[in-house]
Amino acid sequence: MAWVYLFVAGLLEVLWAFTMKQSMGFTKLVPSIVTIVAMIASFGLLSFAMRVLPLGTAYVIWTGIGAIGAFVVGIAVLGEQVTALRIASALFILVGLIGLKIASDH
């Protein structure tokens, strides 16, 4: 169950990163509220996952899901630049996340 908590926490990190961008520096009410609620839920689920998973593994995977997810949302939703170097760099992060999952005892 810890991995499920961690995965959902990572998805919520993507949500709060996106809505933080939409909040325009916390000047728009609804995106600001969604950001704060998603942050609290993301941190809460991360803390549940850390009851079982090692700190380093849980934290790196959580931030990695958030980083890759925000990268994809930036390209797909916000029209951010797509270059071979950006894609390759994101793939390196993904390979590292997969390696950590494979190396985990849990």
Wavefront OBJ file of the C-alpha trace (Angstrom):
o trace
v 0.000 0.000 0.000
v 2.955 2.333 0.613
v 3.769 2.409 -3.100
v 0.177 3.349 -3.927
v 0.307 6.194 -1.389
v 3.604 7.335 -2.861
v 2.316 7.252 -6.436
v -0.825 9.229 -5.580
v 1.277 11.683 -3.562
v 3.439 12.190 -6.656
v 0.388 12.798 -8.844
v -0.871 15.333 -6.320
v 2.516 17.032 -6.522
v 1.966 17.446 -10.253
v -1.481 18.905 -9.552
v -0.221 21.420 -7.015
v 2.664 22.472 -9.238
v 0.255 23.099 -12.117
v -2.329 24.922 -10.024
v 0.398 26.983 -8.370
v 1.347 28.194 -11.848
v -2.324 28.918 -12.544
v -2.693 30.829 -9.262
v -0.454 33.606 -10.639
v 1.528 33.934 -7.422
v -1.444 33.052 -5.209
v -3.475 35.971 -6.585
v -6.287 33.767 -7.982
v -8.468 32.209 -5.291
v -9.561 28.844 -6.737
v -6.155 27.724 -8.050
v -4.593 28.899 -4.771
v -7.019 26.793 -2.723
v -6.495 23.741 -4.961
v -2.724 24.195 -4.631
v -2.824 24.274 -0.833
v -5.233 21.330 -0.508
v -3.223 19.243 -2.997
v 0.015 20.095 -1.154
v -1.398 18.996 2.184
v -2.774 15.768 0.703
v 0.490 15.080 -1.142
v 2.610 15.600 1.985
v 0.193 13.485 4.020
v 0.341 10.559 1.615
v 4.123 10.887 1.403
v 4.299 10.633 5.185
v 2.142 7.479 5.131
v 4.428 5.940 2.503
v 7.481 6.796 4.602
v 6.162 4.638 7.431
v 7.294 1.665 5.340
v 9.617 2.924 2.612
v 13.120 4.273 3.206
v 13.384 8.070 3.303
v 15.722 8.375 0.329
v 13.677 6.084 -1.904
v 10.318 7.610 -1.004
v 11.455 11.211 -1.296
v 13.321 10.797 -4.576
v 10.452 8.892 -6.183
v 7.919 11.460 -4.935
v 9.908 14.371 -6.324
v 10.679 12.439 -9.498
v 7.021 11.735 -10.213
v 6.344 15.406 -9.605
v 9.210 16.517 -11.835
v 8.367 14.220 -14.739
v 4.645 14.908 -14.369
v 5.147 18.674 -14.291
v 7.435 18.378 -17.301
v 4.758 16.483 -19.262
v 1.974 18.866 -18.175
v 4.156 21.821 -19.124
v 4.555 20.466 -22.630
v 1.061 19.036 -23.129
v -1.030 21.722 -21.434
v 1.091 24.862 -21.263
v 2.839 24.538 -24.625
v 6.361 24.538 -23.223
v 9.274 23.863 -25.546
v 10.065 20.308 -26.640
v 13.705 19.608 -27.465
v 15.729 16.438 -27.706
v 17.872 17.481 -24.743
v 14.840 18.180 -22.520
v 13.298 14.810 -23.439
v 16.583 12.957 -22.864
v 17.052 14.663 -19.500
v 13.546 13.688 -18.401
v 14.221 10.113 -19.504
v 17.333 10.018 -17.306
v 15.165 10.999 -14.337
v 12.668 8.264 -15.254
v 15.428 5.640 -15.506
v 16.660 6.670 -12.056
v 13.159 6.294 -10.608
v 12.766 2.840 -12.109
v 16.186 1.869 -10.760
v 15.228 2.990 -7.248
v 11.982 1.008 -7.397
v 13.789 -2.116 -8.583
v 16.482 -1.726 -5.901
v 13.942 -1.268 -3.092
v 13.302 -4.140 -0.667
v 9.655 -3.117 -0.304
l 1 2 3 4 5 6 7 8 9 10 11 12 13 14 15 16 17 18 19 20 21 22 23 24 25 26 27 28 29 30 31 32 33 34 35 36 37 38 39 40 41 42 43 44 45 46 47 48 49 50 51 52 53 54 55 56 57 58 59 60 61 62 63 64 65 66 67 68 69 70 71 72 73 74 75 76 77 78 79 80 81 82 83 84 85 86 87 88 89 90 91 92 93 94 95 96 97 98 99 100 101 102 103 104 105 106
